[in-house]
Amino acid sequence: MENNSRINGNVFSNGSIVGVAGRGYVDYTVKVATIGNGIEGLIIGGDAYTHNCKNCTISGSLYFSGGGQENCTASSGIKEHPVEETRNLPVTEEQITKWKNDALDGGVFENNYTVLGGASDSLGPRKIVGNLTLQNNSTLVINGTLWVTGNITINNGAILRLNSNYGSTSGIIVADGRIIVNNGAQVQGSGAEGSYVMFLSTNTSIDPAFPAVDVYNNAQGAIFYASRGMIRLHNNMFIREATGYKLYLDNNAIIEYEVGLEDAAFSSGPGGSWEITAWKEIE
């Protein structure tokens, strides 16, 4: 977490959380799992559970499991606590496979799919073999789950949004490659409260220069998920939620937590197809 980056919500991490080049802010509770991991350079609005603590200001209690402690203050005191156990990411490989199969029900596009600058299009459910690109000032309406085997790039002025028929449910876009949301791009739900687009990348890159998910612009209608790679949020931007193998927040980046990912209602969308799995004759 670089200077003045903020998570307005709770954080659970299987690894350390480190504020660099200034301070990172977490407005509620922080939990860091396993012996040897810790928190450093953070201002925390709630409680903190950790094995190691360095240069942190905690408004609540520090629940400390016996590691190193240096220059940490806790308004409600320091209390002994067992080491936090690690947790799995909330979306299973089986669920990711199911979403890919939902996309396959709509057929396969055997090439890169590009929405040209200034044009509008609608798509889904569909598997795209290759890249999905929204050029400058284009619009793509999502009618069902998408599976992109390559990269997804949303360029300046482009809009990606869910069909209004999604209502209050959210939609899924899965990429095996990288997901890049550039400056000036917009990601929107259906227009109903509680509707979002979840971008899920299975890419394994944890290189900050080429992360699995690379977001340069506000995306309040999006949830970002990297099952095996890094999510990087760049300077002065705002998103709704992020869950991943690694997370990197640049200066002034903000995650405005609203709902737990496990509580969000996801749908394959109004364009989803049906498959008959069993039938029988009746009198």
C-alpha positions in Angstrom: 0.0 0.0 0.0 1.6 3.2 -1.2 1.1 6.6 0.5 -2.5 7.5 1.3 -4.0 4.4 -0.3 -7.1 3.2 1.5 -9.3 0.2 2.0 -12.6 1.4 3.4 -13.6 -2.0 4.8 -12.1 -5.0 6.4 -9.0 -6.9 5.2 -7.9 -10.5 5.6 -4.6 -11.6 4.2 -2.6 -14.9 4.3 0.5 -12.7 3.9 1.9 -9.5 5.2 0.3 -6.0 4.6 2.9 -3.3 4.1 2.6 0.4 3.8 5.5 1.9 1.8 6.6 5.4 1.0 4.2 6.8 3.6 1.2 5.3 5.2 -1.6 3.0 4.0 -5.1 3.3 5.6 -7.5 0.5 6.5 -10.7 1.9 8.0 -11.9 -1.3 9.8 -10.4 -4.6 11.0 -7.2 -6.1 9.7 -6.4 -9.8 10.1 -3.0 -11.3 9.0 -2.6 -15.1 9.1 0.3 -17.4 10.0 3.6 -17.0 12.0 6.1 -14.7 10.5 3.7 -12.4 8.7 2.7 -9.0 9.9 1.5 -5.4 9.4 3.8 -2.4 8.7 3.3 1.3 8.0 -0.5 1.3 8.4 -3.1 3.4 10.1 -6.0 1.1 11.1 -9.4 2.3 12.2 -10.5 -0.9 13.9 -8.7 -3.9 15.5 -5.6 -5.6 14.2 -4.8 -9.4 14.4 -1.2 -10.2 13.6 2.0 -12.0 14.5 4.3 -9.1 13.8 3.6 -5.3 14.0 5.9 -2.4 13.0 5.1 1.4 12.7 1.3 1.1 12.9 -1.3 3.2 14.6 -4.4 1.2 15.6 -7.6 2.8 16.8 -8.9 -0.4 18.3 -7.1 -3.3 20.0 -3.9 -5.1 18.8 -4.4 -8.8 19.0 -0.9 -10.0 19.1 0.3 -13.5 18.6 3.9 -13.2 19.9 6.1 -12.1 17.1 8.1 -8.9 16.8 6.6 -5.5 17.8 8.2 -2.1 17.0 6.6 1.3 17.3 3.0 0.1 17.3 0.2 1.8 19.4 -3.3 0.6 20.0 -5.9 2.9 21.6 -7.7 -0.1 23.2 -4.6 -1.9 24.3 -2.6 -5.0 23.3 -4.0 -8.4 23.9 -2.7 -11.9 23.4 -4.4 -13.9 20.7 -3.7 -17.2 18.8 -2.2 -17.0 15.4 -4.8 -16.5 12.6 -5.3 -19.6 10.3 -5.0 -19.1 6.6 -8.1 -19.2 4.4 -8.7 -20.2 0.8 -9.9 -17.6 -1.7 -13.7 -17.6 -1.8 -14.2 -18.6 -5.5 -13.3 -22.2 -6.1 -11.8 -23.7 -9.3 -15.0 -25.6 -9.7 -17.0 -22.4 -9.8 -14.7 -20.8 -12.3 -15.1 -23.9 -14.5 -18.9 -23.6 -14.2 -18.8 -20.0 -15.3 -16.7 -20.9 -18.3 -19.2 -23.6 -19.2 -22.0 -21.0 -18.9 -20.1 -18.9 -21.5 -19.6 -21.9 -23.8 -23.4 -22.5 -23.9 -23.6 -19.4 -26.1 -21.1 -20.6 -28.6 -17.4 -19.9 -29.5 -16.0 -16.9 -31.4 -12.7 -18.3 -32.9 -10.8 -15.0 -33.1 -10.0 -11.8 -31.3 -13.1 -9.7 -30.6 -12.8 -5.9 -31.1 -15.4 -3.2 -30.6 -14.3 -0.4 -32.9 -13.9 3.1 -31.7 -17.2 4.9 -31.4 -19.2 1.8 -32.1 -21.7 -0.1 -29.9 -22.2 -3.8 -29.6 -23.7 -6.5 -27.4 -22.3 -9.9 -26.5 -22.9 -13.0 -24.4 -22.9 -15.6 -23.3 -19.8 -16.5 -25.4 -16.3 -17.9 -25.3 -13.8 -15.8 -27.2 -10.6 -17.5 -28.4 -8.2 -14.6 -28.3 -8.4 -11.1 -26.9 -11.4 -8.8 -26.2 -10.7 -5.2 -26.9 -12.9 -2.1 -26.5 -11.4 0.7 -28.5 -11.7 4.4 -27.6 -15.2 5.6 -27.0 -16.8 2.3 -27.8 -19.7 0.6 -25.9 -20.2 -3.1 -25.1 -23.4 -4.4 -23.4 -23.0 -7.8 -21.7 -25.9 -10.1 -22.1 -24.4 -13.2 -20.5 -21.2 -14.7 -19.1 -18.0 -14.2 -21.1 -14.9 -16.4 -21.2 -11.9 -14.8 -22.9 -8.8 -17.0 -23.4 -6.5 -14.0 -24.0 -6.4 -10.5 -22.6 -9.2 -8.0 -22.0 -8.4 -4.3 -22.7 -10.9 -1.5 -22.1 -9.5 1.8 -23.6 -10.1 5.5 -23.1 -13.7 6.6 -23.1 -15.0 3.0 -23.6 -18.0 1.7 -21.6 -18.7 -1.9 -20.6 -22.0 -2.4 -18.9 -24.5 -5.2 -18.1 -27.8 -5.5 -19.9 -30.5 -3.9 -17.8 -32.3 -7.3 -17.6 -29.7 -8.4 -15.1 -31.6 -6.3 -12.5 -30.0 -6.4 -9.1 -27.7 -9.4 -9.9 -24.1 -9.2 -11.1 -22.4 -10.6 -14.2 -19.2 -12.5 -14.8 -16.3 -12.0 -17.2 -13.5 -14.6 -17.0 -10.1 -14.1 -18.6 -7.2 -16.5 -18.9 -5.0 -13.6 -19.8 -4.6 -10.1 -18.3 -7.4 -7.5 -17.6 -6.5 -3.9 -18.3 -8.9 -1.0 -17.6 -7.3 2.2 -19.0 -7.8 5.9 -18.0 -11.2 7.2 -18.9 -12.8 3.7 -19.3 -16.1 3.0 -17.5 -17.4 -0.3 -16.1 -21.1 -0.3 -15.1 -23.6 -2.8 -13.7 -27.2 -3.0 -14.9 -28.2 0.3 -13.4 -29.9 -1.4 -10.4 -28.5 -1.1 -6.9 -26.2 -4.0 -6.1 -25.4 -4.9 -9.7 -21.7 -5.2 -10.7 -19.5 -6.8 -13.3 -16.9 -9.2 -11.8 -13.8 -9.4 -13.8 -11.9 -12.6 -12.9 -8.4 -13.3 -14.2 -6.7 -16.7 -13.9 -3.5 -15.2 -15.1 -0.5 -16.0 -12.8 1.5 -12.8 -13.2 2.6 -11.1 -9.9 4.9 -8.6 -11.6 3.7 -5.1 -10.7 4.7 -3.9 -14.2 2.5 -6.5 -15.9 0.0 -7.7 -13.3 -2.9 -10.0 -13.9 -5.4 -7.2 -13.4 -4.2 -3.6 -14.1 -6.7 -0.8 -13.3 -6.0 2.8 -14.1 -9.4 4.4 -13.7 -12.4 4.5 -11.4 -14.5 1.4 -11.8 -17.2 1.7 -9.2 -19.4 -0.8 -11.1 -16.7 -3.5 -10.9 -15.4 -6.2 -8.7 -11.9 -7.5 -9.5 -10.7 -11.0 -8.7 -7.3 -12.5 -9.5 -7.3 -16.2 -8.5 -3.5 -16.7 -9.1 -2.0 -13.3 -9.8 -1.7 -9.6 -8.8 -4.3 -6.8 -8.9 -2.7 -3.4 -9.2 -4.7 -0.2 -8.7 -3.0 2.9 -9.9 -2.9 6.5 -8.6 -6.0 8.4 -7.6 -8.6 5.8 -8.5 -11.6 4.2 -6.9 -13.1 0.7 -7.1 -15.7 -1.2 -5.3 -14.0 -4.5 -4.3 -10.8 -6.5 -4.9 -9.8 -10.1 -4.0 -6.7 -11.8 -5.2 -3.5 -13.7 -4.7 -1.6 -10.3 -4.4 -2.8 -6.7 -4.2 -0.9 -3.5 -4.9 -2.4 -0.1 -4.3 -0.6 3.0 -5.7 -0.8 6.5 -4.1 -4.4 7.6 -3.2 -6.0 4.4 -4.7 -9.2 3.5 -2.8 -11.2 0.3 -2.4 -14.7 1.3 -1.2 -15.9 -2.0 0.2 -19.7 -2.5 0.0 -20.6 -6.2 -0.1 -18.8 -9.4 0.7 -18.0 -11.3 -2.5 -19.5 -14.5 -1.1 -22.8 -12.6 -0.6 -23.1 -11.1 -4.1 -25.7 -12.6 -6.4 -24.2 -13.6 -9.7 -26.2 -14.5 -12.8 -25.3 -15.9 -16.2 -27.5 -13.1 -17.5 -30.5 -12.7 -19.7 -28.8 -14.2 -22.7 -27.9 -17.4 -20.8 -29.0 -20.6 -22.5 -30.7 -23.7 -21.0 -29.4 -27.3 -21.2 -31.7 -30.3 -20.6 -30.1 -32.8 -18.2 -33.0 -35.2 -17.7 -36.6 -35.8 -18.9 -39.4 -38.2 -18.6 -42.9 -38.8 -20.0 -45.9 -38.1 -17.9 -49.5 -39.2 -18.2 
